[in-house]
Amino acid sequence: MSPSWQSYGIKPEFVERVKFKMKNPATKEKIKGLLEGITKYDLQDRVKVRKWVKMFAKILNEPLTQMQEEQLVNFVIAQKIDPNNTLHLIKLWTMFR
């Protein structure tokens, strides 16, 4: 069974590159800092999610096509993530470990 992110057209190579880049402590802290204080409502707002996707792609030096950007935005919104819900965070962590 493929991870749910693959059903959104997100390529495994992309996920592996991002996971590798996120192992850099400075990069990880920069992205964590940008996400500080976000709410589940922010993560359902297409405009905000698109802004973050673009920002993170730039930080990670991962140029995105418009289609890739849309796939990532759709994926994030579909997850209905509540950053204050530990079970949601564990689900995400297991999806990408």
Residue frames as a rotation matrix with the C-alpha (Angstrom) as fourth column:
MET 1
0.583 0.813 0.000 0.00
0.813 -0.583 0.000 0.00
0.000 0.000 -1.000 0.00
SER 2
-0.338 -0.712 0.616 1.45
0.671 -0.641 -0.373 3.36
0.660 0.287 0.694 -0.97
PRO 3
-0.675 0.059 -0.736 1.41
0.598 -0.540 -0.592 6.28
-0.432 -0.839 0.329 1.46
SER 4
0.345 0.938 -0.006 -1.54
0.773 -0.288 -0.565 8.61
-0.532 0.190 -0.825 1.04
TRP 5
0.148 -0.327 -0.933 0.72
-0.247 -0.926 0.285 11.40
-0.957 0.189 -0.218 -0.25
GLN 6
-0.850 -0.480 0.218 1.41
0.054 0.331 0.942 9.32
-0.524 0.813 -0.256 -3.36
SER 7
-0.197 0.861 0.469 -2.29
0.936 0.308 -0.172 9.31
-0.293 0.405 -0.866 -4.20
TYR 8
0.648 0.356 -0.674 -1.97
0.227 -0.934 -0.274 13.10
-0.727 0.025 -0.686 -4.57
GLY 9
0.894 -0.323 0.309 0.72
0.314 -0.039 -0.949 12.69
0.318 0.946 0.067 -7.22
ILE 10
0.651 -0.709 0.271 3.57
-0.751 -0.551 0.363 13.59
-0.108 -0.440 -0.891 -4.87
LYS 11
0.556 -0.507 -0.659 6.68
-0.261 0.646 -0.717 11.71
0.789 0.570 0.227 -6.00
PRO 12
0.901 -0.249 -0.355 8.66
0.434 0.532 0.727 9.52
0.007 -0.809 0.588 -3.57
GLU 13
-0.027 -0.971 0.239 11.93
0.904 -0.126 -0.408 11.11
0.426 0.205 0.881 -4.78
PHE 14
-0.033 0.117 0.993 10.62
-0.079 -0.990 0.114 14.54
0.996 -0.074 0.042 -3.79
VAL 15
0.881 0.430 0.197 9.62
-0.240 0.047 0.970 13.30
0.408 -0.901 0.145 -0.33
GLU 16
0.635 -0.708 -0.309 13.03
0.772 0.596 0.220 11.66
0.029 -0.378 0.925 0.18
ARG 17
-0.243 -0.730 0.639 14.88
0.624 -0.622 -0.473 14.85
0.743 0.283 0.607 -0.82
VAL 18
0.221 0.416 0.882 12.76
-0.374 -0.799 0.470 16.95
0.901 -0.434 -0.021 1.54
LYS 19
0.976 0.121 -0.182 13.21
0.102 0.486 0.868 14.47
0.193 -0.866 0.462 4.40
PHE 20
0.230 -0.969 -0.096 16.98
0.941 0.246 -0.233 14.57
0.249 -0.036 0.968 3.87
LYS 21
-0.332 -0.351 0.876 17.05
0.283 -0.923 -0.262 18.38
0.900 0.161 0.406 3.80
MET 22
0.554 0.637 0.536 14.89
-0.356 -0.401 0.844 18.57
0.753 -0.658 0.005 6.93
LYS 23
0.681 -0.393 -0.618 17.60
0.687 0.635 0.354 16.65
0.253 -0.666 0.702 8.83
ASN 24
-0.436 -0.776 0.456 19.66
0.522 -0.631 -0.574 19.85
0.733 -0.013 0.680 8.74
PRO 25
-0.255 0.355 -0.899 18.98
0.950 -0.082 -0.302 21.39
-0.181 -0.931 -0.316 12.19
ALA 26
-0.814 -0.077 -0.575 19.10
0.074 -0.997 0.028 24.99
-0.576 -0.020 0.817 10.92
THR 27
-0.823 0.543 -0.164 16.60
-0.257 -0.100 0.961 24.26
0.506 0.834 0.222 8.14
LYS 28
-0.334 0.702 -0.630 14.33
0.713 0.625 0.318 22.32
0.616 -0.343 -0.709 10.48
GLU 29
-0.416 0.128 -0.900 14.33
0.777 -0.464 -0.425 25.14
-0.472 -0.877 0.094 13.06
LYS 30
-0.948 0.060 -0.312 13.64
-0.196 -0.883 0.426 27.78
-0.250 0.465 0.849 10.40
ILE 31
-0.594 0.768 -0.241 10.58
-0.080 0.241 0.967 25.90
0.801 0.593 -0.081 9.14
LYS 32
-0.258 0.485 -0.836 9.39
0.912 0.409 -0.044 25.08
0.320 -0.773 -0.548 12.67
GLY 33
-0.725 -0.094 -0.682 9.65
0.431 -0.834 -0.344 28.77
-0.537 -0.544 0.645 13.51
LEU 34
-0.903 0.392 -0.177 7.51
-0.394 -0.590 0.704 29.74
0.172 0.705 0.688 10.54
LEU 35
-0.333 0.803 -0.493 4.83
0.156 0.563 0.811 27.25
0.930 0.193 -0.313 11.60
GLU 36
-0.852 -0.045 -0.521 4.75
0.521 0.023 -0.853 28.39
0.051 -0.999 0.004 15.22
GLY 37
-0.715 0.609 -0.343 1.27
-0.155 -0.617 -0.771 29.37
-0.681 -0.498 0.536 16.30
ILE 38
-0.726 0.505 -0.467 -0.62
-0.556 -0.032 0.830 28.05
0.405 0.862 0.304 13.29
THR 39
-0.347 0.718 0.603 -4.05
-0.627 0.301 -0.719 26.58
-0.698 -0.628 0.346 13.86
LYS 40
-0.511 0.262 0.819 -6.11
0.515 0.856 0.047 23.85
-0.688 0.446 -0.572 12.25
TYR 41
0.622 0.769 -0.146 -8.10
0.382 -0.461 -0.801 26.65
-0.683 0.442 -0.581 10.60
ASP 42
0.204 -0.659 -0.724 -4.93
-0.717 -0.604 0.348 28.09
-0.666 0.448 -0.596 9.04
LEU 43
-0.751 -0.590 0.296 -4.20
-0.296 0.702 0.648 24.63
-0.590 0.399 -0.702 7.63
GLN 44
-0.129 0.768 0.627 -7.60
0.773 0.474 -0.421 24.60
-0.621 0.430 -0.655 5.92
ASP 45
0.618 0.271 -0.738 -7.07
-0.096 -0.905 -0.413 28.00
-0.780 0.327 -0.533 4.30
ARG 46
0.680 -0.293 0.672 -5.93
0.711 0.487 -0.507 27.37
-0.178 0.823 0.539 0.71
VAL 47
0.790 -0.384 0.478 -4.30
-0.058 -0.823 -0.565 30.82
0.611 0.418 -0.673 0.39
LYS 48
0.570 -0.581 0.581 -2.25
-0.801 -0.235 0.551 30.39
-0.184 -0.779 -0.599 3.58
VAL 49
0.571 -0.346 0.745 -1.25
0.118 0.932 0.342 26.82
-0.812 -0.107 0.573 2.76
ARG 50
0.790 -0.269 0.551 -0.14
0.581 0.042 -0.813 27.85
0.196 0.962 0.190 -0.74
LYS 51
0.719 -0.532 0.447 1.96
-0.514 -0.840 -0.174 30.67
0.468 -0.104 -0.878 0.76
TRP 52
0.470 -0.539 0.699 3.65
-0.640 0.336 0.691 28.21
-0.607 -0.772 -0.187 3.15
VAL 53
0.706 -0.199 0.680 4.25
0.467 0.853 -0.234 25.65
-0.533 0.482 0.695 0.40
LYS 54
0.784 -0.412 0.465 5.99
0.261 -0.460 -0.849 28.31
0.563 0.787 -0.253 -1.70
MET 55
0.612 -0.543 0.575 7.98
-0.760 -0.604 0.238 29.59
0.219 -0.583 -0.783 1.28
PHE 56
0.511 -0.392 0.765 9.14
-0.354 0.715 0.603 26.12
-0.783 -0.579 0.227 2.33
ALA 57
0.813 -0.213 0.542 10.02
0.561 0.537 -0.630 25.16
-0.157 0.816 0.556 -1.24
LYS 58
0.709 -0.562 0.426 12.26
-0.190 -0.734 -0.653 28.21
0.679 0.382 -0.627 -1.41
ILE 59
0.481 -0.516 0.709 13.90
-0.854 -0.095 0.511 27.45
-0.196 -0.851 -0.487 1.96
LEU 60
0.436 -0.248 0.865 14.48
-0.049 0.953 0.298 23.85
-0.899 -0.172 0.404 0.88
ASN 61
-0.388 -0.557 -0.734 15.65
-0.726 -0.306 0.616 24.92
-0.567 0.772 -0.286 -2.58
GLU 62
-0.624 0.337 0.705 12.98
0.494 0.869 0.022 22.73
-0.605 0.362 -0.709 -4.19
PRO 63
-0.792 0.369 -0.486 11.57
-0.575 -0.717 0.394 24.49
-0.203 0.592 0.780 -7.24
LEU 64
-0.452 0.735 0.506 7.94
0.325 0.663 -0.674 23.47
-0.831 -0.140 -0.538 -7.74
THR 65
-0.877 0.356 0.321 5.82
0.264 -0.200 0.943 23.40
0.401 0.913 0.081 -10.84
GLN 66
-0.513 0.776 0.366 2.33
-0.818 -0.572 0.066 24.82
0.260 -0.265 0.928 -10.52
MET 67
0.320 0.641 -0.698 1.00
-0.386 0.761 0.521 21.25
0.865 0.102 0.491 -10.57
GLN 68
-0.329 -0.510 -0.795 3.33
0.545 0.584 -0.601 20.13
0.771 -0.631 0.086 -7.76
GLU 69
-0.950 0.007 0.311 2.34
-0.218 -0.730 -0.648 23.16
0.222 -0.684 0.695 -5.71
GLU 70
-0.105 0.994 0.017 -1.35
-0.883 -0.101 0.459 22.33
0.458 0.033 0.888 -6.21
GLN 71
0.209 0.125 -0.970 -0.76
0.066 0.988 0.142 18.67
0.976 -0.094 0.198 -5.25
LEU 72
-0.708 -0.559 -0.431 0.96
0.479 0.069 -0.875 19.71
0.519 -0.826 0.219 -2.02
VAL 73
-0.783 0.498 0.372 -1.75
-0.603 -0.755 -0.259 22.23
0.152 -0.427 0.891 -1.14
ASN 74
0.172 0.899 -0.402 -4.48
-0.692 0.401 0.600 19.64
0.701 0.175 0.692 -1.80
PHE 75
-0.082 -0.294 -0.952 -2.64
0.368 0.879 -0.303 17.07
0.926 -0.375 0.036 0.30
VAL 76
-0.943 -0.330 -0.029 -2.20
0.159 -0.372 -0.915 19.38
0.291 -0.868 0.403 3.29
ILE 77
-0.512 0.819 0.260 -5.84
-0.840 -0.541 0.051 20.49
0.182 -0.192 0.964 3.23
ALA 78
0.213 0.633 -0.744 -7.13
-0.462 0.736 0.494 16.92
0.861 0.239 0.449 2.86
GLN 79
-0.502 -0.499 -0.706 -5.22
0.341 0.637 -0.692 15.81
0.795 -0.588 -0.150 5.99
LYS 80
0.538 0.749 0.386 -7.35
-0.016 -0.449 0.894 18.11
0.843 -0.487 -0.229 8.19
ILE 81
-0.245 -0.803 -0.543 -4.34
0.652 0.277 -0.705 18.57
0.717 -0.527 0.456 10.46
ASP 82
0.885 0.346 0.312 -4.83
-0.028 -0.629 0.777 19.94
0.465 -0.696 -0.547 13.94
PRO 83
0.008 -1.000 0.017 -1.34
-0.092 -0.017 -0.996 20.93
0.996 0.007 -0.092 15.14
ASN 84
-0.308 -0.068 0.949 -2.57
-0.915 -0.251 -0.315 20.76
0.260 -0.966 0.015 18.75
ASN 85
0.766 0.595 0.244 -3.73
-0.629 0.771 0.098 17.15
-0.130 -0.229 0.965 18.40
THR 86
-0.144 -0.911 0.385 -0.94
-0.759 0.352 0.547 14.71
-0.635 -0.214 -0.743 19.22
LEU 87
0.116 0.241 0.964 -2.63
0.270 0.926 -0.264 11.89
-0.956 0.291 0.042 17.28
HIS 88
0.976 0.217 -0.018 -2.65
0.059 -0.343 -0.937 14.01
-0.210 0.914 -0.348 14.11
LEU 89
0.456 -0.877 -0.149 1.05
-0.887 -0.462 0.003 14.75
-0.071 0.131 -0.989 14.53
ILE 90
-0.219 -0.487 0.845 1.88
-0.405 0.834 0.375 11.07
-0.888 -0.260 -0.380 15.12
LYS 91
0.588 0.508 0.629 -0.09
0.376 0.517 -0.769 10.12
-0.716 0.689 0.113 11.99
LEU 92
0.935 -0.278 -0.222 1.93
-0.348 -0.590 -0.729 12.62
0.072 0.758 -0.648 9.94
TRP 93
0.108 -0.956 0.271 5.20
-0.917 0.010 0.398 11.50
-0.384 -0.292 -0.876 11.47
THR 94
-0.079 -0.109 0.991 4.52
-0.024 0.994 0.108 7.83
-0.997 -0.015 -0.081 10.64
MET 95
0.863 0.462 0.204 3.50
0.209 0.041 -0.977 8.77
-0.460 0.886 -0.061 7.11
PHE 96
0.853 -0.522 -0.018 6.88
-0.339 -0.527 -0.779 10.37
0.397 0.671 -0.627 6.42
ARG 97
0.519 -0.710 0.476 9.39
-0.607 0.085 0.790 8.47
-0.601 -0.699 -0.387 8.56
